[in-house]
Amino acid sequence: MASHAIPRLERDDLLIQAALVDGRWVGAASIAVVNPATEAPMGRVPNLGTAETRLAVAAAFATQPLWRAASAYERADALRRW
């Protein structure tokens, strides 16, 4: 059987194991993510509840008109800077 090892990042600081909600990283409590084939740990995801989910949806809804009005080039530039 072929090996399906998860590649390691050259910079660990690029793996942020939280959720970006309304410009802030949230998610102190987290859930482990494991590779189901090997049961090797892969990382963690934030364990967000109803309140955090509602805040994320409201923030996305509020900023969507600005994002929609931006050109594809402006959106691409914003993603590259992030």
Residue pairs with C-beta under 8 A, 6 or more apart in sequence:
4 35
4 37
4 38
6 35
6 40
6 42
9 15
15 43
16 25
17 27
17 30
17 43
17 44
17 45
17 46
18 25
18 26
18 27
18 30
18 46
19 25
19 26
19 27
19 46
19 48
19 52
19 56
20 26
21 52
21 55
21 56
21 59
22 55
22 56
22 58
22 59
23 59
26 46
26 48
26 52
27 45
27 46
27 47
27 48
27 52
28 46
29 46
29 47
30 44
30 45
30 46
30 47
31 44
31 45
31 46
31 47
32 41
32 43
32 44
33 41
33 42
33 43
33 44
33 45
34 40
34 41
34 42
35 41
35 42
46 52
48 56
67 75
70 78
